Amino acid sequence: MALAKLREMLDKKEISAVELTQQYLDNIEKRDKDINSYITVCAESAIEDAKKAQNTIDSGNATAFTGLPISVKDNICTLGVKTTCASKMLEDFIPPYDATVMEKLKASDIVMLGKTNMDEFAMGGSSQTSYFGGVKNPYDTSRVTGGSSGGAAASVAADLCAAALGSDTGGSVRQPASFCGVTGLKPTYGAVSRWGLIAFASSLDQIGVIAKSAEDTGYLLNGIYGYDANDATSSKKSEGNYTSLVGSDVSRLKIGVPKEFFGDGLNDEIKTAVLNAVEYYKKLGCEIVDVSLPSLEYAVSAYYLISSAEAASNLSRFDGIKYGLRSGLGEDFNDLIKNSRREGFGNEVKRRIMLGNYALCSGYYDAYYKNATRIRTQLKEEYASIFEKCDVMLTPTAPTTAYKIGEQENDPVKMYLADIYTVTVNIAGLPAISTTCGYDSKGLPIGMSLIGRAFDEKTIIAVCDRFEKDFDRKEAVL
Amino acid sequence: MRYQPVMGLEIHAELLTDSKVFCTCQNEFGGSENTRVCPRCSGLPGTLPLLNHDAVRLAAKAGFATDCTVNNYSAFDRKNYFYPDLPKAYQITQFEHPICTDGHITVVGGKDIRINRIHIEEDAGKLVHDDYEGISMADYNRCGVPLIEIVTEPDFRSIEEVQDFVEQIALRLKYAGVCDARMEQGSMRVDVNISIMPVGSTEFGTRAELKNLNSLKAIGRAIEYEINRQSEILDNGGTVVQETRRYNDNHGDTKALRSKEEAHDYRYFPEPDIPPVLISDEDIQSIKDSMPEMPQERFARYTKEYGLPADDANLIISSKEFSDFYDEAVAINPDYKQISNLMLVEVNRQLNDSQLTISDVKYSPADLAELVKMSSDGVVSKNAAKDILKIMFDKGGKPQDIAKENGFIMDNDASGLEDIVNQVIAENADSVESFKSGNQKVFGFLMGQVIRLAGKGANPKMAKDLLTEKLK
């Protein structure tokens, strides 16, 4: 149900906040053993949150989020609630502070149902690298959810929350949203404070929203966006009102279709579904513009160099000295650090740390890291010229639909290449939204992405909403 | 063979900001372990650095204090290495784009030492080793204390040049309010890069980096030791290894810490959590305008405008507080020479005897200015002025009040004094006789008697004139 509709029901007392929360907790109880979307379920505190919210509603002081039950990805710090990053390293880490996004939402008496599963430290596209076991796709539990915000996407798809907070470094909100048949919004870099988001790659990470519709993603983004003095990279340019263009006439907008996104490696069923969506907008009256992003072929390499370099540095703080896993073995602090990291991190995380450190070594720095930043500049320029020709760019979200668990997660190169349609958005710092535009022959959701100008989330939300209103979305059947 | 040392310096100075450089914890020295620590400076996951703009401003001031260019654009980088006193396992520093570049300071012999750069960085914590328990504990109080690192070119050729430079840097940083420059407390730390080459050669040798130099004297001894050590190696046909060496003040020697092979690859890259620091020309100008007068400028003013001898001027500027005190006093009473004399002799004696500094004294520059004026106006005698200063030092108080309370005000009533002179002559007939028969020494005794009867307020010149007159 739409968040605005839930708001109305709560305000009209058609349902109480406690009842609503209990419904979702019951759903979690019933279904999540098959899906594993939550690492921590906060059953007791959620009911407490809901009681408090109901008091606020009863006293007539309800605001947009009062009493709405959401899930939160387990790399977003929550005061007093374990925040594990799906890693053995942080299995017992309880943050002494809330992320800024949580502070904002809690001020409005939102209800937090629990912390969702993910790829370890958000590194992966399958949600199978979690220390707490992989997440299963609500459309077919033998398949992956995508990742890294797989738990968030699955929790929305399986009605285990009203909406979810995720994070997106190279597609981690959009790709699982596409695999799980829901809508995922990655805001402009700087639109949402990163304070309290456990860093993977600082220059690419953004907290995003996964929900049942584009309108809902905008609704929740209204509660978390904004400049934050605690995050020097957050921006004052965001204006909010993210749903203000929903329902407005989008037919005069120009939609860019980049040829590089429809080449080899794209599954035919996906190509057809996405081109059908292009056709939909064309019929609506939108002008379809051919655009080009020539540097796409270098994007995956640049992304993995930059993100791994930053990750290698960001994850250095997990050394067993101050918090997190500490290995009891060893002679001196060098052993302590080595053994703690050896035991605490999974293979994919170790792979990225090694890749990142290699790229930063003196002697390789220019060839790898520096070149990657050149590609970054190039991509930004190419996007700038694309947005001189169109208002929104339409692409597939992923080259495949959800695949079988165990099918390709163990092939790192194949996994990395699958990020090709999502990473450029993070590299250029742009907003993008993914929604379902069709289903493949197995009935699995196909995602398309709409990419917008920096800080113009409103437009892509409105354009996406227009499509969703005419699209027959099939709910996952559990 | 005779060798020529070649040296360059890396000087770390702690900035006098109220809070740390990337969080709001207090920036202080001492205190109990881990009492000035927050999620940010202890590197908790999910936290982000918050740049303290005061640190940027002070770093820019350090640039102006050393004739550097302060750059419109500077940026932070990460220096990655694991150590338990470094909670994030990287130090935020400025590698590619430092805030200040291309400065210089003139040292003894009129030689220019070039400053390559000044950059901002954060300090690490400290490890406290408990050898009895066999454990180490981390104290993060110092984590995130703002530092600047001043890097010179290898322009030094003698210990005197190095020591003069370090002294000047310390003084200039103090004057600029950038750093309190207490080497013994570690708020200013000097590392010396030193190599030697045969006299007359132009090709530098392999350098060693000397650390743990806590005083000017230690710097001198460490360099001397190192010149001898490297000379001996070369004389015996060996080669100097590039390494970091720790100076031990108890032994006066240096020991290898780590060699180049063991040196870290710090994997520097741009810090993604802090946008580049952009300072407009206007802001740079306003920081420049806010610069206090530097010691070398004060020296020029004292010698050229005030006519003080160079030695006196140097003594006054060697402490900023002392010099400030002097400036405040002469602003009230522009008797440059007399105030300088009083401060360099009497005041300094008080300070030395009591082990106090000028900021501790109970009197103000205005009091001192007034005292000098009272003396030069003949309100009190020179000797009385010294006595008054002593009371001001011991108990405080205004010189006027002290003079009145103690009867130090010079009495210029000639008739009263004449009575006393007559009385002394009458009571000391023997001495008067002795004087008249040629014993000049007795005059002093008779003067003493007059002053004793007349009190400290007696005008000594008037007394002397009267006595001379009466004894004719």
Boltz contact constraints between the chains, C-beta under 6 A:
constraints:
  - contact:
      token1: [A, 77]
      token2: [B, 46]
      max_distance: 6.0
  - contact:
      token1: [A, 97]
      token2: [B, 39]
      max_distance: 6.0
  - contact:
      token1: [A, 195]
      token2: [B, 48]
      max_distance: 6.0
  - contact:
      token1: [A, 196]
      token2: [B, 46]
      max_distance: 6.0
  - contact:
      token1: [A, 197]
      token2: [B, 46]
      max_distance: 6.0
  - contact:
      token1: [A, 198]
      token2: [B, 45]
      max_distance: 6.0
  - contact:
      token1: [A, 198]
      token2: [B, 46]
      max_distance: 6.0
  - contact:
      token1: [A, 202]
      token2: [B, 272]
      max_distance: 6.0
  - contact:
      token1: [A, 202]
      token2: [B, 273]
      max_distance: 6.0
  - contact:
      token1: [A, 203]
      token2: [B, 272]
      max_distance: 6.0
  - contact:
      token1: [A, 231]
      token2: [B, 48]
      max_distance: 6.0
  - contact:
      token1: [A, 232]
      token2: [B, 274]
      max_distance: 6.0
  - contact:
      token1: [A, 232]
      token2: [B, 275]
      max_distance: 6.0
  - contact:
      token1: [A, 309]
      token2: [B, 269]
      max_distance: 6.0
  - contact:
      token1: [A, 310]
      token2: [B, 272]
      max_distance: 6.0
  - contact:
      token1: [A, 313]
      token2: [B, 78]
      max_distance: 6.0
  - contact:
      token1: [A, 313]
      token2: [B, 80]
      max_distance: 6.0
  - contact:
      token1: [A, 313]
      token2: [B, 90]
      max_distance: 6.0
  - contact:
      token1: [A, 316]
      token2: [B, 89]
      max_distance: 6.0
  - contact:
      token1: [A, 317]
      token2: [B, 43]
      max_distance: 6.0
  - contact:
      token1: [A, 317]
      token2: [B, 88]
      max_distance: 6.0
  - contact:
      token1: [A, 317]
      token2: [B, 89]
      max_distance: 6.0
  - contact:
      token1: [A, 319]
      token2: [B, 89]
      max_distance: 6.0
  - contact:
      token1: [A, 321]
      token2: [B, 84]
      max_distance: 6.0
  - contact:
      token1: [A, 333]
      token2: [B, 84]
      max_distance: 6.0
  - contact:
      token1: [A, 337]
      token2: [B, 82]
      max_distance: 6.0
  - contact:
      token1: [A, 360]
      token2: [B, 267]
      max_distance: 6.0
  - contact:
      token1: [A, 360]
      token2: [B, 269]
      max_distance: 6.0
  - contact:
      token1: [A, 361]
      token2: [B, 265]
      max_distance: 6.0
  - contact:
      token1: [A, 362]
      token2: [B, 265]
      max_distance: 6.0
  - contact:
      token1: [A, 369]
      token2: [B, 269]
      max_distance: 6.0
